[in-house]
């Protein structure tokens, strides 16, 4: 087999692979000899079928198997011998001429194919001694824990039906039908919907018009959807809702005690406080970790500058761009509405894609050099978490991960990245800084991969799952809270 390099331009490589016809013939003859004793043909005793007859009957099919095996297995071996790693699956091209293909299958001409790929550039790992980060730490006050428990108690409180008029704090059970210009709209209808007046769950002006109604009352209320409402067909529109009140219920007393804890499956009120405190600590730690991770990535970005494989950048950019256009479509906005142009947006998000790819390669190299592994147990936990998020779809999800090539990598990549971050945190200079929760949770758009440039470049990114959920419910009168922009600039 001959391997001839026909292109070496930057990270791009192209190889011409030639396997002489005589070698292909020899391989086919070996296969025929192996099959000779197994094939049964009428008129011949077992093992006595002439090879020439077998070749006539099965030669082309065996040769086709050999060709498939070669193009499946040889690229990996060739790259390994060259000491190269391909950034993506190499492109393989063979002749498309049927006459030429028939000659190859007949071992009359050499078998040739080309490999086109981009190599992952060599990365020399630099010392981490100069990396310094600040980790923000929030001291959790008892008042915050008690406030959170009070919210839990309020959500678990009981309601008792009352005969009088609805007031703030009462729960109203109702049917409603929403209309715009007298025409019902999708998602604007519900039956036996429950709403606690004053909770602010529905769009402005909706709940206030229910105050004073009692069971059996019917009323048409008029509201105006906010200009920034997620459903573009409703944003800024005036709508009416036909309301039928079925029940008004007054709230019971809010008590934080062992009985409340028991309702929540916790043994005591004291244990409930411990659990809530732990949840708050976990939430703050997660935010602080993302900020620390962002600082690490920013400093690695300053240290490592090299050419990135274009195919990986293209794939990452496509993912980003797809989400940007989804956000625009859902919001009913254009690039001009966001004070930019599509050309500028493409340029800025291309830079973001390049950064993510480069940092992903750096983290991968650091992790490999440090011997970081993701265990089977960790992968199983990650898969379980996926299943837990989509109850009722467990079989479909399992089938997807079993049958889709590379699907498991989507579970492994974030686990590996977080373990690399843990490794870096064990080596770099970390300074803890006490801050308020407001300081910790402040929208820190000036930091991270996007920095100020991304704010200029295009619409803010939103969490895809949250956006999808909002899209499904967009027509209902519930007030939608805008998803906070994630700033973690994952290098996955």
C-alpha positions in Angstrom: 0.0 0.0 0.0 1.3 3.4 -1.0 0.4 6.6 0.9 1.2 9.8 -1.0 0.6 13.2 0.6 -0.9 15.5 -2.0 -1.8 18.4 0.2 -0.2 19.9 3.3 -1.5 23.4 3.7 -1.8 24.7 7.3 -3.9 22.1 9.1 -5.3 20.6 5.9 -4.1 17.3 4.7 -4.9 15.2 1.7 -3.5 11.7 1.1 -3.7 9.5 -1.9 -3.8 5.8 -0.9 -3.0 3.2 -3.6 -3.4 -0.6 -3.1 -2.0 -2.5 -6.1 -4.3 -4.8 -7.9 -2.1 -7.8 -7.2 -2.4 -7.1 -3.5 -6.2 -6.9 -3.7 -6.1 -10.1 -5.8 -4.0 -11.8 -3.1 -6.4 -10.7 -0.3 -9.4 -12.0 -2.3 -7.7 -15.3 -2.9 -7.0 -15.7 0.8 -10.7 -15.1 1.5 -11.7 -17.6 -1.1 -9.3 -20.2 0.3 -10.8 -19.6 3.8 -14.3 -20.0 2.4 -13.6 -23.1 0.3 -14.3 -25.6 2.9 -17.4 -23.8 4.1 -19.2 -23.3 0.9 -21.6 -26.0 -0.4 -22.3 -26.0 -4.2 -24.3 -28.7 -5.9 -22.2 -31.0 -8.0 -19.0 -30.5 -5.9 -17.9 -32.4 -2.9 -17.2 -30.3 0.3 -13.8 -28.6 0.0 -13.4 -29.6 -3.7 -14.9 -26.5 -5.4 -12.2 -25.0 -7.7 -11.0 -21.6 -6.6 -11.7 -20.3 -10.1 -15.3 -21.3 -9.8 -15.6 -19.7 -6.4 -14.0 -16.5 -7.8 -16.5 -16.4 -10.6 -19.4 -16.8 -8.2 -18.3 -14.8 -5.2 -15.2 -12.8 -6.3 -16.9 -9.4 -6.7 -18.9 -9.6 -3.4 -15.7 -10.6 -1.5 -13.8 -7.8 -3.2 -16.6 -5.3 -2.2 -16.2 -6.5 1.4 -12.5 -5.9 1.2 -12.9 -2.4 -0.2 -15.4 -1.6 2.7 -13.0 -2.9 5.3 -10.1 -1.0 3.9 -11.8 2.4 3.8 -13.2 1.7 7.3 -10.0 0.6 9.0 -7.1 2.0 7.1 -7.6 5.7 7.7 -7.1 5.2 11.5 -3.9 3.1 10.9 -2.5 5.6 8.4 -3.0 8.6 10.7 -1.5 6.7 13.6 1.6 5.8 11.5 1.9 9.5 10.6 1.5 10.6 14.2 -1.5 12.7 13.4 -4.9 13.2 14.9 -7.8 14.2 12.6 -10.1 16.9 14.0 -13.1 15.3 12.4 -13.9 12.1 10.6 -11.7 12.2 7.4 -13.5 12.5 4.1 -13.0 9.5 1.9 -13.4 9.7 -1.9 -13.3 6.8 -4.3 -14.0 6.7 -8.0 -17.6 7.3 -9.1 -17.1 5.8 -12.5 -19.0 2.5 -12.7 -16.7 1.0 -15.3 -13.6 1.8 -13.2 -15.4 0.4 -10.0 -16.1 -2.8 -11.8 -12.4 -3.1 -12.7 -11.4 -2.6 -9.1 -13.8 -5.3 -8.0 -12.4 -7.6 -10.6 -8.8 -6.8 -9.4 -7.9 -5.5 -12.9 -6.7 -2.1 -11.7 -5.2 -0.6 -8.5 -7.6 0.4 -5.8 -7.2 4.1 -5.1 -8.9 6.5 -2.7 -8.2 9.9 -1.1 -8.3 11.0 2.5 -9.1 14.6 3.2 -8.9 15.9 6.8 -7.6 18.6 9.2 -5.1 17.7 11.8 -5.3 18.8 15.4 -2.4 21.1 15.9 0.3 20.1 18.4 -0.3 21.9 21.7 2.5 22.5 24.1 1.1 22.7 27.6 2.2 25.8 29.5 2.8 26.3 33.2 -0.3 27.2 35.2 1.7 29.1 37.8 0.7 32.4 36.4 -3.1 31.7 36.5 -4.8 33.5 39.4 -8.6 33.5 40.0 -10.9 35.0 42.6 -13.6 32.7 44.0 -16.6 34.6 45.4 -18.1 33.3 48.6 -21.4 34.2 50.1 -22.2 33.8 53.8 -25.7 32.5 54.0 -27.7 34.3 56.7 -30.4 32.6 58.7 -32.9 35.2 57.4 -32.3 34.0 53.8 -32.9 30.4 54.8 -36.1 31.3 56.7 -37.3 33.3 53.8 -36.8 30.4 51.4 -38.6 28.1 53.8 -41.4 30.6 54.1 -41.8 30.4 50.3 -41.9 26.7 50.4 -44.5 26.8 53.2 -46.6 29.2 51.1 -46.5 27.0 48.1 -47.5 24.0 50.2 -50.2 25.8 52.2 -53.8 24.6 52.0 -56.8 26.5 50.7 -60.4 26.3 51.9 -63.4 27.2 49.7 -65.1 30.4 50.7 -68.4 32.0 49.6 -67.3 35.6 49.4 -65.5 37.7 46.9 -62.0 37.0 45.8 -59.2 39.1 47.4 -55.5 39.2 47.1 -54.0 36.0 48.4 -57.1 33.9 47.5 -56.9 31.1 45.0 -59.3 31.3 42.1 -60.2 28.3 40.0 -61.5 29.3 36.6 -62.0 28.6 32.9 -60.8 31.1 30.5 -60.8 31.7 26.7 -58.5 34.4 25.2 -59.2 36.3 22.0 -57.5 38.8 19.8 -59.8 40.9 17.6 -62.6 38.5 18.7 -60.7 35.4 17.4 -59.5 32.8 19.9 -55.7 32.2 19.7 -53.7 29.0 20.3 -52.8 28.4 23.9 -55.3 31.0 25.2 -57.7 28.5 26.6 -57.7 26.6 29.8 -60.1 24.8 32.2 -60.0 24.5 35.9 -56.9 26.8 35.9 -55.8 27.8 39.4 -54.3 31.2 40.2 -53.3 32.8 43.5 -54.2 36.5 43.2 -51.2 38.7 43.7 -48.7 36.0 42.7 -47.8 37.8 39.5 -47.9 34.6 37.4 -50.1 36.0 34.7 -49.5 39.0 32.4 -50.0 42.5 34.0 -53.6 43.5 34.5 -55.0 40.0 34.4 -55.1 39.1 38.1 -56.2 42.5 39.3 -59.4 42.2 37.3 -60.3 39.0 39.2 -60.4 40.7 42.5 -64.0 41.0 43.7 -65.3 38.0 41.7 -67.0 35.1 43.4 -67.9 31.5 42.4 -70.3 31.4 39.4 -69.4 34.9 38.2 -68.6 35.5 34.5 -66.6 38.4 33.2 -64.7 39.6 30.1 -61.4 41.2 31.0 -59.1 43.2 28.7 -55.4 43.1 28.9 -52.4 44.1 26.7 -49.6 41.6 26.2 -46.1 43.1 27.0 -44.2 44.3 23.9 -41.4 41.8 24.8 -43.8 38.9 25.1 -42.1 35.7 23.7 -44.9 35.0 21.2 -44.4 37.5 18.4 -48.0 37.2 17.2 -49.2 38.4 20.7 -46.5 40.8 21.7 -48.0 44.3 22.3 -51.5 43.1 21.3 -54.7 43.9 23.2 -56.7 40.7 24.1 -59.9 39.8 25.9 -60.4 36.8 28.1 -63.8 35.3 28.8 -63.6 34.3 32.5 -65.9 31.8 34.4 -65.0 31.6 38.1 -65.6 28.1 39.5 -64.3 28.5 43.0 -62.7 31.0 45.3 -60.6 29.6 48.2 -59.0 31.4 51.1 -55.4 30.5 52.1 -54.8 28.6 55.3 -52.2 29.7 57.9 -48.6 29.3 57.0 -46.8 27.3 59.7 -43.2 26.2 59.6 -43.1 23.1 61.8 -42.5 19.3 61.7 -45.9 18.8 60.0 -44.7 21.0 57.1 -41.5 19.0 56.9 -43.4 15.8 56.9 -45.5 16.9 54.0 -42.2 17.5 52.1 -40.9 14.0 53.0 -38.4 15.4 55.6 -38.3 14.2 59.2 -38.3 17.5 61.0 -38.3 21.3 60.7 -34.7 21.4 61.8 -33.7 19.0 59.1 -35.7 21.1 56.6 -33.6 24.1 57.5 -30.4 22.1 56.9 -31.7 20.9 53.5 -32.7 24.4 52.4 -29.4 25.8 53.5 -27.6 23.1 51.6 -29.6 23.9 48.5 -28.8 27.6 48.7 -25.1 26.8 49.2 -25.1 24.5 46.2 -26.8 27.2 44.0 -24.3 29.9 45.1 -21.4 27.5 44.7 -22.5 26.6 41.2 -22.6 30.3 40.2 -19.2 31.0 41.8 -17.7 28.0 40.0 -18.9 29.2 36.6 -17.3 32.6 37.3 -14.1 30.9 38.3 -14.2 28.7 35.3 -14.7 31.8 33.1 -11.7 33.4 34.6 -9.6 30.3 33.9 -10.8 30.1 30.3 -10.1 33.8 29.8 -6.5 33.4 31.0 -6.0 30.2 29.0 -7.3 32.0 25.9 -4.6 34.7 26.4 -1.9 32.0 26.7 -2.9 29.7 23.9 -3.1 31.1 20.4 -2.9 28.8 17.4 -4.7 27.9 14.2 -7.9 26.0 14.8 -9.4 23.3 12.6 -11.9 25.0 10.3 -14.3 22.0 10.3 -14.6 22.1 14.1 -15.1 25.8 14.0 -17.8 25.5 11.3 -19.7 22.9 13.3 -19.5 25.1 16.5 -20.5 28.2 14.6 -23.5 26.4 13.1 -24.7 25.4 16.5 -24.4 28.9 17.8 -26.0 30.5 14.7 -28.9 28.0 14.8 -29.7 29.1 18.3 -29.4 32.8 17.5 -31.9 32.5 14.6 -34.2 30.5 16.8 -34.1 33.2 19.4 -34.8 35.8 16.8 -37.7 33.9 15.3 -39.3 33.4 18.8 -38.9 37.0 19.8 -40.1 38.3 16.4 -37.0 40.6 16.2 -34.4 41.2 13.6 -30.6 41.9 13.8 -31.4 45.6 13.2 -33.7 45.5 16.3 -30.6 44.4 18.2 -28.5 47.3 16.9 -26.3 45.1 14.6 -26.3 43.5 11.2 -26.3 39.9 10.2 -22.8 40.3 8.7 -21.4 41.7 12.0 -23.2 39.1 14.0 -21.7 36.3 11.9 -18.2 37.8 12.3 -18.5 38.1 16.1 -20.0 34.6 16.6 -17.4 33.1 14.4 -14.8 34.5 16.8 -16.7 32.9 19.7 -16.8 29.6 17.9 -13.0 29.7 17.2 -12.4 30.5 20.9 -14.6 27.6 22.1 -12.8 25.1 19.7 -9.4 26.3 20.7 -10.1 26.1 24.4 -11.8 22.8 24.0 -8.6 21.4 22.4 -6.5 23.0 25.2 -8.6 21.4 27.9 -8.5 18.1 26.1 -4.7 18.2 25.9 -4.4 19.2 29.6 -6.7 16.4 30.7 -4.9 13.8 28.5 -1.5 14.8 29.9 -2.9 14.7 33.5 -4.4 11.2 32.9 -7.9 12.3 33.5 -10.6 9.7 32.8 -14.4 9.6 33.0 -15.4 6.4 34.6 -18.2 4.1 33.5 -20.0 4.9 36.8 -19.9 8.6 36.1 -21.3 8.0 32.6 -24.1 5.9 34.0 -25.0 8.7 36.5 -25.0 11.2 33.6 -27.3 9.0 31.6 -29.6 8.6 34.5 -29.8 12.3 34.9 -30.8 12.5 31.2 -33.5 9.9 31.8 -34.7 11.8 34.9 -35.2 15.0 33.0 -37.6 13.3 30.5 -40.0 11.0 32.3 -41.9 8.7 30.0 -39.2 8.9 27.3 -36.7 6.6 28.9 -36.8 4.0 26.2 -36.4 6.5 23.4 -33.4 8.1 25.1 -31.7 4.8 25.8 -32.2 3.8 22.2 -30.7 7.1 21.0 -27.5 6.6 23.1 -27.2 2.9 22.1 -27.7 3.5 18.3 -26.3 6.9 17.6 -22.6 7.1 16.9 -20.9 9.6 19.1 -23.9 10.2 21.3 -22.1 9.1 24.4 -19.5 11.8 23.7 -22.2 14.4 24.5 -22.4 12.9 28.0 -18.6 12.4 28.4 -17.5 15.8 27.2 -19.0 18.0 30.0 -17.9 15.5 32.6 -14.4 15.5 31.3 -14.3 19.3 31.1 -15.4 19.7 34.7 -12.8 17.2 35.9 -10.1 19.2 34.0 -11.3 22.4 35.6 -11.0 20.6 39.0 -7.5 19.6 38.1 -6.6 23.2 37.2 -8.1 24.5 40.4 -5.8 22.2 42.3 -2.8 23.8 40.6 -3.6 27.5 40.3 -3.7 30.4 42.7 -7.3 30.7 44.1 -8.3 33.5 46.4 -11.6 33.5 48.2 -13.5 36.8 48.4 -16.6 37.3 50.5 -19.4 39.0 48.6 -23.1 39.6 48.9 -25.5 37.4 47.1 -26.4 40.4 44.9 -22.8 40.8 43.9 -22.5 37.1 43.2 -25.6 37.0 41.1 -25.0 40.2 39.3 -25.3 39.9 35.5 -21.6 39.8 34.6 -21.8 40.3 30.9 -18.5 42.1 30.6 -16.6 39.0 31.5 -16.3 35.6 29.9 -15.9 34.6 26.3 -18.5 36.9 24.8 -17.4 40.0 26.7 -18.7 43.3 25.5 -18.2 42.3 21.9 -20.9 39.7 22.0 -23.3 42.2 23.4 -22.8 44.3 20.3 -22.7 41.4 18.0 -26.2 39.9 18.1 -29.2 39.0 20.2 -28.5 37.6 23.6 -28.3 33.8 23.8 -30.8 32.0 25.9 -30.9 28.5 27.3 -32.3 26.4 24.5 -34.5 24.2 26.7 -36.0 27.2 28.5 -36.7 28.9 25.2 -38.4 25.8 23.8 -40.6 25.6 26.8 -41.6 29.2 26.5 -42.4 28.7 22.9 -44.8 26.0 23.7 -46.7 28.1 26.2 -46.2 31.4 24.5 -49.9 32.1 23.9 -51.1 31.5 27.5 -51.7 34.6 29.6 -48.9 33.6 32.0 -46.2 36.1 32.4 -42.9 34.7 31.1 -39.7 35.4 32.9 -36.9 36.0 30.4 -34.2 33.3 30.6 -30.9 34.7 32.1 -28.1 34.6 29.6 -25.6 31.9 30.5 -22.1 33.3 30.5 -20.2 30.1 31.1 -18.7 29.9 27.6 -18.4 26.1 27.7 -15.4 24.9 25.7 -17.1 21.6 25.0 
